[in-house]
Amino acid sequence: MKVVADLCIVPMGVGPSVSSYVREIKAILETSGLNAEMHANGTNIEGELADICRLIELCEARLTELGVQRVFFTMAFSSRRDKAQTMADKLTAVS
């Protein structure tokens, strides 16, 4: 099932700045082969739901390798059955 996901990953207990962890996640996103666009509070990802879920598992595993003991995730998914729709299509529809 093709979806557009909005994902926010927050490493907890690592101090007020999480930018070094976000850079690690960004590197994983860039090599995933999925269309991912970071924004100020998370990332939009376009692709098959199963692929996105595997990507999230990779991100969590990397944070574990870096010593993060707790991670807070929020995820929202949207899909269309009546037509194919990309993230760009959604933005164009409201401009």
Steps between C-alpha positions, in 0.01 A plus 500: 500500500645835393483770767629840593631489855576776746761376744652663805771321698609651832797349687431545871738544790784629281485869592331802346666474158428198281660629177780241499238224515288666233807506271533123548134449410538732200786284368279191522216678320732615221618145428154341530391553141172645624388855429550674836480871578603625842318797650541689827317243712543172317510339159251421226569168328337362188497129422364159577385467861715191559810681370435798724455273802833330424662842472366599841643179648841589352481846655412357841781244475752774419391706798539191719856455365568861601393428857154655497293317761160645418346625175162665447344451155195662347374384163207595282419336167277599210409303190274534199319218324334707231824632345876503539611800703845626594609746768552756223145439371360571845684832523403601147134436577499773766706763324 
